[in-house]
Amino acid sequence: MPDRKAVQKEYDKLFKVKPNKWDNPDRSSFMIEILKQHIPNTKEVVDIGCGNGVALENYRRSNKTAKLYGIDPSLEGIRLAQQRVPDGIFTTEEYFGDIKKFELVICLGVAEHVEELPKFLQYLKSLVSDGGYCYFEVPHNLVYSKGPESYRRLTVGSRQIEWHFPSERWQELLLEAGFEIVERYKGLNATWEFIWLLK
């Protein structure tokens, strides 16, 4: 499986070829409507795996004052995110200095790519402040990438490496990481179908 530098190179290439990749207004609107119901006046938000910053750019439209942070392994993604959200704070590192906690942690279509999944989910949990939330979304990729429930390349589309799990397995992993499930949602497309609001 690819190491961090190989992942960085792969996503740098993806974003150079298609800077607006994963720019889906329906996906962002769906997330924003849910967040408005539960945490309308967030002061600090971090997007883990922010890519080109599209989710934070859309979130900014609904919250003009929140301090926005993004983390992504892709230098090209970070460059594009900084253009979309000039007042955002972006980094390729895992943490902003000491472990910082956030009122809202966003993780959209990222966890399925992380090989060390239990460790990553514990990391996500560690970023959520007391009383804070995590908006967590992964694909129902077994629908369009037939095969075993394993860590493998997609058989279609972008051919990224992903965990192929049913929703029940994702939910087990989230609970094992220490999350509490506030609400579960179904996205409008299989590529972002499994959604949980977590504490």
Secondary structure, 3 states (H helix, E strand, C coil): CCCHHHHHHHHHHHHHHCCCCCCCHHHHHHHHHHHHHHCCCCCEEEEECCCCCHHHHHHHHHCCCCEEEEECCCHHHHHHHHHHCCCCEEECCCCCCCCCCEEEEEEECCHHHCCCHHHHHHHHHHHEEEEEEEEEEECCCCCCCCCCCCEEECCCCCCCEEECCCHHHHHHHHHHCCCCEEEEEECCCHHHCEEEEEC
